[in-house]
Amino acid sequence: MTPTEHDGGPMSQFAKSRARALRERTDHRDRAVRTVAGQARDRDEFTGLLSMLGLDSGQGGAPALSQALARYVGQVAVAVGVPADAVGYEVSDTATAYLGLAARLPEHAGRDLMLVWDERLGWYVGVETHPDESPLVICYFGGDAVPPVDAVTQFVASVVAGHRTDRLRPVLPPSDRITLARRMDERTK
């Protein structure tokens, strides 16, 4: 007999736990928005703080940047040939994405190669070092925090082929999260 929601089996427990987690998440988000509203000096500061914290709402109440980042990173992953289980992204105090690449570089034998995106640094290719340390950067994309998907694909191919090794840290102009989300949306159309 397969467990169902009606017999109190694992599926029912999972559904209840998920519903509770979604309610708690919504409650935490609402409390955070109220706290920001109580601290902001004016409407512009309120909107900016919500954007910075990833609390600006997109469709369905989910943060706009998180949705846009998911679409953008998903398209980059498909273009670069990274399976969904090797992709991760997060919008917290810093918006980031991670794509585990299958390629290896001879000079970094045995180390996992990764494509990383950071809202402050844009795209870069690096190798894993130790779990508690930042990756060793092989090359930064530079110039644009949200380049077209095909440009990211060319960048990765160039790095893997050994043609790019620019470790200079890019200095990108600051961008608010609403603008980042819009640019990502533009890149995924």
Sine and cosine of phi, psi and omega as CSV:
sin_phi,cos_phi,sin_psi,cos_psi,sin_omega,cos_omega
0.00,0.00,0.77,-0.64,-0.01,-1.00
-1.00,0.09,0.74,-0.67,0.03,-1.00
-0.90,0.44,0.66,-0.75,0.05,-1.00
-0.79,-0.61,0.05,-1.00,0.03,-1.00
-0.92,0.39,-0.40,0.92,-0.10,-1.00
-0.99,0.16,-0.40,0.92,-0.07,-1.00
-0.98,-0.20,0.15,0.99,0.06,-1.00
0.97,0.24,0.30,0.95,-0.01,-1.00
-0.97,0.24,-0.18,-0.98,-0.05,-1.00
-0.84,0.54,-0.59,0.81,0.00,-1.00
-0.90,0.43,-0.64,0.77,0.03,-1.00
-0.92,0.40,-0.67,0.74,0.02,-1.00
-0.90,0.44,-0.66,0.75,0.03,-1.00
-0.89,0.46,-0.72,0.69,-0.01,-1.00
-0.88,0.48,-0.67,0.74,0.02,-1.00
-0.91,0.41,-0.68,0.74,0.01,-1.00
-0.90,0.43,-0.66,0.75,0.01,-1.00
-0.91,0.42,-0.69,0.72,0.02,-1.00
-0.88,0.48,-0.68,0.74,0.02,-1.00
-0.89,0.45,-0.68,0.73,0.01,-1.00
-0.89,0.46,-0.65,0.76,0.03,-1.00
-0.91,0.42,-0.64,0.76,0.05,-1.00
-0.89,0.45,-0.70,0.72,0.00,-1.00
-0.90,0.44,-0.65,0.76,0.03,-1.00
-0.89,0.46,-0.70,0.71,0.03,-1.00
-0.89,0.45,-0.67,0.75,0.02,-1.00
-0.89,0.46,-0.70,0.71,0.02,-1.00
-0.89,0.45,-0.67,0.74,0.01,-1.00
-0.89,0.45,-0.72,0.70,0.00,-1.00
-0.88,0.48,-0.66,0.75,0.04,-1.00
-0.91,0.42,-0.62,0.78,0.03,-1.00
-0.90,0.43,-0.67,0.74,0.02,-1.00
-0.89,0.45,-0.67,0.74,0.04,-1.00
-0.89,0.45,-0.64,0.77,0.02,-1.00
-0.90,0.44,-0.71,0.70,0.03,-1.00
-0.88,0.47,-0.67,0.75,0.00,-1.00
-0.88,0.48,-0.61,0.79,0.00,-1.00
-0.96,0.28,-0.36,0.93,-0.05,-1.00
-0.98,-0.17,-0.39,0.92,-0.06,-1.00
-0.95,0.32,0.62,-0.79,-0.01,-1.00
-0.99,0.17,-0.49,0.87,0.00,-1.00
-0.43,-0.90,0.03,-1.00,-0.07,-1.00
-0.89,0.46,-0.65,0.76,-0.01,-1.00
-0.90,0.44,-0.68,0.74,0.03,-1.00
-0.91,0.41,-0.64,0.77,0.04,-1.00
-0.85,0.52,-0.76,0.65,-0.01,-1.00
-0.89,0.45,-0.68,0.73,0.02,-1.00
-0.89,0.45,-0.68,0.73,0.02,-1.00
-0.91,0.42,-0.66,0.75,0.05,-1.00
-0.87,0.49,-0.69,0.73,0.01,-1.00
-0.89,0.45,-0.74,0.67,-0.02,-1.00
-0.86,0.51,-0.60,0.80,-0.03,-1.00
-1.00,0.04,-0.03,1.00,-0.01,-1.00
0.96,0.28,0.41,0.91,-0.02,-1.00
-0.98,-0.21,0.03,1.00,0.06,-1.00
-0.93,0.36,0.70,-0.71,-0.14,-0.99
-1.00,0.01,0.67,-0.74,0.16,-0.99
-0.96,-0.29,-0.49,-0.87,0.01,-1.00
-0.92,0.40,0.64,-0.77,0.08,-1.00
0.94,0.34,0.24,0.97,0.04,-1.00
0.99,0.13,-0.06,1.00,0.02,-1.00
-0.99,0.15,0.52,-0.85,0.00,-1.00
-0.85,0.53,0.72,-0.69,-0.06,-1.00
-0.87,0.49,-0.68,0.73,-0.03,-1.00
-0.90,0.43,-0.64,0.76,-0.01,-1.00
-0.88,0.48,-0.69,0.73,0.02,-1.00
-0.91,0.41,-0.71,0.70,-0.01,-1.00
-0.91,0.42,-0.66,0.75,0.02,-1.00
-0.89,0.46,-0.66,0.75,0.01,-1.00
-0.87,0.49,-0.70,0.71,0.01,-1.00
-0.91,0.40,-0.73,0.68,-0.05,-1.00
-0.89,0.45,-0.77,0.64,-0.01,-1.00
-0.90,0.43,-0.60,0.80,0.05,-1.00
-0.87,0.49,-0.68,0.73,0.02,-1.00
-0.93,0.36,-0.62,0.79,0.06,-1.00
-0.89,0.45,-0.70,0.72,-0.01,-1.00
-0.86,0.51,-0.71,0.70,0.02,-1.00
-0.89,0.46,-0.71,0.70,-0.03,-1.00
-0.90,0.43,-0.58,0.81,-0.03,-1.00
-1.00,0.06,-0.26,0.97,0.02,-1.00
1.00,0.05,0.53,0.85,0.01,-1.00
-0.99,-0.17,0.81,-0.59,0.01,-1.00
-0.93,0.37,0.43,-0.90,-0.06,-1.00
-0.83,0.56,-0.54,0.84,-0.02,-1.00
-0.97,0.26,-0.08,1.00,0.05,-1.00
-0.94,-0.35,0.35,0.94,-0.04,-1.00
-0.84,-0.54,0.69,-0.73,0.09,-1.00
-0.57,-0.82,0.47,-0.88,0.08,-1.00
-0.49,-0.87,0.36,-0.93,-0.03,-1.00
-0.44,-0.90,0.64,-0.77,0.13,-0.99
-0.87,-0.50,0.95,-0.31,0.05,-1.00
-0.71,-0.70,-0.77,-0.63,0.07,-1.00
-0.92,0.40,-0.44,0.90,0.11,-0.99
-0.74,-0.67,0.70,-0.72,0.07,-1.00
-1.00,0.07,0.78,-0.62,-0.04,-1.00
-0.63,-0.77,0.33,-0.95,0.10,-1.00
-0.59,-0.81,0.48,-0.88,-0.03,-1.00
-0.70,-0.72,0.76,-0.65,0.08,-1.00
-0.78,-0.63,0.88,-0.48,0.03,-1.00
-0.98,0.18,0.87,-0.49,-0.03,-1.00
-1.00,0.00,0.56,-0.83,0.01,-1.00
-0.98,0.18,-0.42,0.91,-0.05,-1.00
-0.93,0.37,0.42,-0.91,0.08,-1.00
-0.78,-0.62,0.48,-0.88,0.06,-1.00
-0.96,-0.27,0.72,-0.70,-0.05,-1.00
-0.82,0.57,-0.62,0.78,-0.04,-1.00
-0.96,0.29,-0.15,0.99,0.02,-1.00
-0.78,-0.62,0.70,0.72,-0.05,-1.00
-0.82,0.58,0.67,-0.74,0.04,-1.00
0.99,0.11,-0.11,0.99,0.00,-1.00
-0.97,-0.26,0.62,-0.78,0.00,-1.00
-0.96,0.29,0.73,-0.68,0.05,-1.00
-1.00,-0.03,0.66,-0.75,-0.05,-1.00
-0.68,-0.74,0.47,-0.88,0.14,-0.99
-0.95,-0.32,0.83,-0.55,-0.09,-1.00
-0.84,-0.55,0.60,-0.80,0.12,-0.99
-0.84,-0.54,0.66,-0.75,0.01,-1.00
-0.67,-0.74,0.69,-0.72,-0.06,-1.00
-0.88,0.47,-0.37,0.93,0.00,-1.00
-1.00,-0.08,-0.40,0.92,-0.08,-1.00
-0.91,-0.41,-0.26,0.97,-0.10,-1.00
0.97,0.23,-0.49,-0.87,-0.05,-1.00
-1.00,0.04,0.57,-0.82,0.17,-0.99
-0.44,-0.90,0.40,-0.91,0.07,-1.00
-0.96,-0.28,0.70,-0.71,0.00,-1.00
-0.57,-0.82,0.06,-1.00,0.08,-1.00
-0.84,-0.54,0.54,-0.84,0.05,-1.00
-0.91,0.42,0.63,-0.78,0.11,-0.99
-0.93,-0.38,-1.00,-0.08,0.08,-1.00
-0.90,-0.44,0.45,-0.89,-0.06,-1.00
-0.81,0.58,-0.53,0.85,-0.05,-1.00
-1.00,-0.07,0.10,0.99,-0.05,-1.00
-0.90,-0.44,0.38,-0.92,0.09,-1.00
-0.93,0.36,0.43,-0.90,0.02,-1.00
-0.93,0.37,0.40,-0.91,0.11,-0.99
-0.99,0.15,0.89,-0.46,-0.06,-1.00
-0.97,0.23,0.78,-0.62,0.08,-1.00
-1.00,-0.02,-0.71,0.70,-0.06,-1.00
-0.30,-0.95,0.67,-0.74,0.12,-0.99
-1.00,-0.08,0.54,-0.84,0.09,-1.00
-0.93,0.36,-0.77,0.63,0.06,-1.00
0.96,0.29,0.58,-0.82,0.13,-0.99
1.00,-0.09,-0.58,0.82,-0.07,-1.00
-0.49,-0.87,0.80,-0.59,0.00,-1.00
-0.95,0.32,-0.45,0.89,-0.04,-1.00
-0.76,-0.65,0.95,0.32,0.01,-1.00
-0.96,0.26,0.27,-0.96,0.08,-1.00
-0.86,0.51,0.48,-0.88,-0.04,-1.00
-0.84,0.54,-0.68,0.73,-0.02,-1.00
-0.91,0.41,-0.50,0.87,0.06,-1.00
-0.93,0.37,-0.61,0.80,0.04,-1.00
-0.92,0.40,-0.65,0.76,0.02,-1.00
-0.87,0.49,-0.70,0.71,0.02,-1.00
-0.90,0.43,-0.64,0.77,0.04,-1.00
-0.86,0.52,-0.76,0.65,-0.02,-1.00
-0.88,0.47,-0.71,0.70,0.00,-1.00
-0.87,0.50,-0.65,0.76,0.00,-1.00
-0.91,0.42,-0.68,0.73,0.01,-1.00
-0.91,0.41,-0.72,0.69,-0.02,-1.00
-0.89,0.46,-0.56,0.83,0.02,-1.00
-0.98,0.22,-0.10,0.99,0.04,-1.00
1.00,0.08,0.25,0.97,-0.05,-1.00
-1.00,0.01,-0.20,0.98,-0.03,-1.00
-0.73,-0.68,0.74,-0.67,0.04,-1.00
-0.59,-0.81,0.61,0.79,-0.04,-1.00
-0.97,0.23,0.96,-0.29,0.00,-1.00
-0.99,-0.14,0.11,0.99,0.05,-1.00
-0.92,0.39,0.76,-0.65,-0.03,-1.00
-0.96,0.27,0.83,-0.56,-0.01,-1.00
-0.94,0.34,0.54,-0.84,0.09,-1.00
-0.94,-0.34,0.98,-0.19,-0.03,-1.00
-1.00,-0.09,0.58,-0.81,0.05,-1.00
-0.90,0.43,0.60,-0.80,0.01,-1.00
-0.89,0.46,0.60,-0.80,0.00,-1.00
-0.70,-0.71,0.70,-0.72,0.06,-1.00
-0.97,0.23,0.31,-0.95,-0.12,-0.99
-0.94,0.34,-0.45,0.89,0.06,-1.00
-0.92,0.40,-0.68,0.73,0.03,-1.00
-0.90,0.43,-0.68,0.73,0.05,-1.00
-0.85,0.53,-0.73,0.69,-0.01,-1.00
-0.88,0.48,-0.68,0.74,0.02,-1.00
-0.89,0.45,-0.67,0.74,0.00,-1.00
-0.91,0.42,-0.63,0.78,0.04,-1.00
-0.91,0.42,-0.67,0.74,0.04,-1.00
-0.87,0.50,-0.66,0.76,0.03,-1.00
-0.89,0.46,-0.62,0.79,-0.04,-1.00
-0.96,0.29,-0.33,0.94,-0.07,-1.00
-0.97,-0.24,0.18,0.98,0.01,-1.00
-1.00,0.00,0.00,0.00,0.00,0.00
